[in-house]
Amino acid sequence: MRKGYIKSATLYASAAVVTIIILFPAIFAVFSSLKPIREIFMYPPRILPQTWTIEPYMAIFTHKKYLQYFFNGYFISICSTFLCVILGGLAGYGFSRFKLPAKKTLLLGILAMQMFPGAVLMVPYFSLARQLGLYDTYLALIMINTTFALPLVIWLLKTYFDSIPVSIEEAALIDGCSRFRVLLLIIAPLSRAGLIWTGMLAFIRAWNEFLFALILTKGPERAPITVGLAELFGQYAIQWNSVMAITTLAVLPLLVVFIFVQRYVISGITGGAFK
């Protein structure tokens, strides 16, 4: 019994050390956002501020520009997530359940879309957006974010749908249920964990987008918070406390959402592992 206690204590102590190491940069960033700019460059560095201040946060909430950046980021990310889940769910279900011609080739082609680096597509996307009148619009950023996240969503949901027995659908179809009602009333509830998990991946992908947001917008009217954060990196000085404050505010809502949906995320990761 004593041996088991020592083993458990060692395991928990190791987990605590690893957790502290992983969280230390985030903890340091939060405390840095509460420091005056002069304390950030103190040597030796201190984790806790000597003078606590909320001026970086007040500067964000009193500037309409940064509030607009946050609104743009959430609006673009949420719209992209819904599109990815809906289109990816339909495509993943089709690849999982129907015998399509050249299905493997199509799946490989979709996967190949993930291999193109964004820098290669900057000029074509910029020219296309200008020609179609989509430059500096929400629609352009939503379409691009959806395009880049959709292949991964399709593959993950296709694998998840494969783990759901086909006999459930066949029984519903025999009872007179249409294919659409089967998908909406049976498959969607059963695959809720997978949909939430892939939706979170799509949201994080859209939320972190910077390159195309920078080249396809011309100001805070349509640009997300990643572009607003880059504005704080000046040529001669960097407002580190403001950078840390915006980063904290950007991560905090995602952390809260993840806490509430973590059980669905875990189920979504493991749900397609077995068939």
Buried (B, 14 or more C-beta within 10 A) or exposed (E): EEEEEEEEEEEEEEEEEEEEEEEEEEEEBBBBBBBBBEBBEEEEEEEEBEEEBEBBBEBBEEEEEBBBBBEBBBBBBBBBBBBBBBBBBEBBBBBBBEEEEEEEEBBEEBEEEEEEEEEEBBEEBBEEBEEEEBBBBBBBBBBBBBBBBBBBBBBBBBBBBBBBEEEEBEEBEEEEBEBEEBBEEBBEEBBBBBBBBBBBBBBBBBBBBBBBBBBBBEEBEBBBBBBBBEBBEEEEEEBBBBBBBBBBBBBEEBEEEEEEBEEBBEBBEEBBEEE
